[in-house]
Every structure is written in C-alpha cells, then in structure tokens.
Amino acid sequence: MILTQTIEDLRERMMILAMETGSLTNTSVVAISQELDKYIVQMQLIREKELVN
C-alpha cells in the first residue's frame, strides 16, 4: 500500500534528521512529524472503516 510506504519513508527521514540535528524540536523534524501524523491518522481511519465493513 502506498500510504504505508509513505509513512515508513517519512518516519525514516524524521529519525535520520533528528539524529543529524541532535534535536527532536528542530523545525524541520517537527514539520516532518506533523506531516507523518496526518498520514498516520489517514491510515487509522482506513483501518477503522475496514473493521466496520
């Protein structure tokens, strides 16, 4: 699933950037985290809908 791959790619980018900057509060790390949150919520909604059907 494309969404799953997007989540994994963003997670990896975020972790690498956090390690490189040494900060979880770096603005770029936070921006990726916020984008990642949106995709995770989308995935949760899809899975919830699948459970109902």
Secondary structure, DSSP 8 states (H G I E B T S, - for coil): -HHHHHHHHHHHHHHHHHHHHT-SS-HHHHHHHHHHHHHHHHHHHHHHHHHH-
